[in-house]
Amino acid sequence: MAAIAANWRRLRDRVKPGTETAAVVKADAYGLGMGPVASALCAAGCGLFFVANLDEGLALRRILPDARIAILNGFALGTGREFARARLMPVLNDLGQIEAWRAKAMETRAPALLHIDTGMSRLGLPPRELDRLVESPDLLSGVELAAILSHLACADDRASPKNRLQRRDFRMALKRLPHAAAGLSASSGIFLGRSYHFDLVRPGAALYGVNPLVGRANPMIQVVNLKAKILQVREIDRGGTVGYGAAHRMARAGRVATVGVGYADGWFRSASPRASAGIAGRRVPVIGRVSMDLVTIDVTGIDPAHARVGAYVDLLDGAYGVNEFARDSGTIGYEVLTALGPRHHRIYRGDADS
Ligand SMILES: *Cc1c(COP(=O)(O)O)cnc(C)c1O
């Protein structure tokens, strides 16, 4: 918890003065648990939170009675009552959502955010809808704009010319719209420099230790430690095979430990044969295919007093964390965190205020 709070403060201290640092806690705070994570971020001083959908917003409102909460996926007709009751702000993504929200918000003047698409082509007003909105400002009348957002497609690649193009198009869109706080950057965008900060940044992944700087040293603190128990240890002769498909053949006689974690726990099948695990301060290879509930590791060189039944193996820690495991699995830290799943026994350690 202290690491998450420290990561948030680190980002807050990095953005230019006057820029608000929000936090994205969608997908159960990237799999880490929205309750404890949002409480820790709130205690650290965060006042604006983003989630993906209405259900997440309702759950977050029960955790944080006073925070501002924005729903990235927008507003759907028929959900006005829930939005109003929980004081949720939709991020309006198209003219239809704006119209639906207006019909609802006319009486209440409840705030909403507006998302302009500047090249991500996923959510947000496409250029033609932005033109229509600018030509007919009435479409926004009665809508209290809390912020105007856009989202970068290539923020993790400093060299990408797309970053500057999106920043330019975002600035142009802002000039054509009513004045409101502006926000362009998530985790990686923050590291592109002050001209990408505007009034509001909304990091997610970096808070949880995912490296926002692909290919460079991680400026964030590792957050998740994952351990699993050795369930069985066996001697295997040279030429013996391990696991499904007999995919691993022992080049010489050795010892193999079976560990109680598998792809159902987010220990990806694609992690073999590159991934490794930590035991007794050493790194040992994961061998054979990862199965649903089990992985096998080669503990031949490890003192049997350490590589024994009931001992814990380090699967994610400061030395080998989400970013390293993601690299070895051919994916990104985001997917590692959100795949961890409900079977792990979770212990929330460390005081967020420390
Ligand atoms: C998920 C998301 C974020 C957070 O992105 P990170 O890369 O995790 O910091 C910010 N904005 C939008 C629109 C998102 O969908």
The ligand as an SDF file (V2000), in Angstrom:
LIG
                    3D

 15 15  0  0  0  0  0  0  0  0999 V2000
   -7.0890    2.8420  -18.7950 C   0  0  0  0  0  0  0  0  0  0  0  0
   -7.0930    4.2630  -19.1810 C   0  0  0  0  0  0  0  0  0  0  0  0
   -6.2160    5.1630  -18.5460 C   0  0  0  0  0  0  0  0  0  0  0  0
   -5.0960    4.7170  -17.6500 C   0  0  0  0  0  0  0  0  0  0  0  0
   -4.0210    4.2940  -18.4800 O   0  0  0  0  0  0  0  0  0  0  0  0
   -2.6340    3.7970  -17.8780 P   0  0  0  0  0  0  0  0  0  0  0  0
   -1.8060    3.5320  -19.0880 O   0  0  0  0  0  0  0  0  0  0  0  0
   -2.9340    2.5570  -17.1100 O   0  0  0  0  0  0  0  0  0  0  0  0
   -2.0910    4.8740  -17.0180 O   0  0  0  0  0  0  0  0  0  0  0  0
   -6.3700    6.5110  -18.8260 C   0  0  0  0  0  0  0  0  0  0  0  0
   -7.3000    6.9510  -19.7060 N   0  0  0  0  0  0  0  0  0  0  0  0
   -8.1130    6.1040  -20.3650 C   0  0  0  0  0  0  0  0  0  0  0  0
   -9.0940    6.6490  -21.3280 C   0  0  0  0  0  0  0  0  0  0  0  0
   -8.0330    4.7350  -20.1310 C   0  0  0  0  0  0  0  0  0  0  0  0
   -8.8270    3.9030  -20.7970 O   0  0  0  0  0  0  0  0  0  0  0  0
  1  2  1  0
  2  3  1  0
  2 14  2  0
  3  4  1  0
  3 10  2  0
  4  5  1  0
  5  6  1  0
  6  7  2  0
  6  8  1  0
  6  9  1  0
 10 11  1  0
 11 12  2  0
 12 13  1  0
 12 14  1  0
 14 15  1  0
M  END
$$$$
